[in-house]
Amino acid sequence: MPRLKISVITPSYNQGRFIERTIESVLQQAGDFEIEYLIMDGGSTDNTLEILRKYAGRITVEIAADEGQADAINKGLRRAGGDIVGWLNSDDLLAPGALQRVVEVFTRYPNVEWVDGRCDIVDADGRLIRPLISLYKHWLCRRYSFSRLLTENFISQMTVFWRRNLMEETGYPDQSLNFAFDYDYWLRLAQRSDPFYINDRQASFRWYQTSKSGSQFREQFREDYEVARRHAKDRHWILLHKQWKTARMIMIYRILSMFHRI
């Protein structure tokens, strides 16, 4: 049986501070699979391109202006040749052994169409922070339901991988969304099938105050709610629950932004 090929896409723009650690976390993955690593850079003006040149021959790089993060991801997804695909942002990290665990799930369970997994949160220096949020998301993932996902986006994007042929039916992430295109995509996938949850730590999400989710969390949660409205249809009680959770999360994140080490 031929080895599965897994494609990882990283959208990149002026992330020279973090991107080398992201690249290393991908290239250090080992196991019974072939890896294709695509970095879609929007024309960085910091030291990102210098770092990317160090990995010539080990990664595929495209440097071109894009229309935002989702556009860069979609360009990579369209180029991807892997049987399994996913994206990893340029400041996040894959955990050791993550891709081998993904491949093992897809090999062992041919009916599984997409997977997610456990994720921790680190700060700009790579130190673990916000363990209670990580535990809360882990608890929710182990009790997954589509209705629960409609009320709260608890799936950690950097742990999600899916079979490439799934995109032929579900399409690509919605480029009209700025913050919640991943959440919208999970809800689209979830209408086909439930994700398989990998109980091991699969990735680290990097949070810092100038990151997209750190500095614009109010806008993120508001767009998140609008995405849920798209998919909830006439489930008015779910939307009420979503409104309550969104207000609660904005309050929690406002408090956490004052004590970013929590």
PyMOL commands that set and color helices and strands:
alter all, ss='L'
color gray80, all
select helices_A, chain A and resi 19-27+48-54+69-79+98-108+131-141+146-151+157-159+164-170+181-190+212-215+217-232+236-258
alter helices_A, ss='H'
color red, helices_A
select strands_A, chain A and resi 5-12+34-41+60-63+84-87+93-94+114-122+128-129+161-163+196-206
alter strands_A, ss='S'
color yellow, strands_A
deselect
rebuild
show_as cartoon
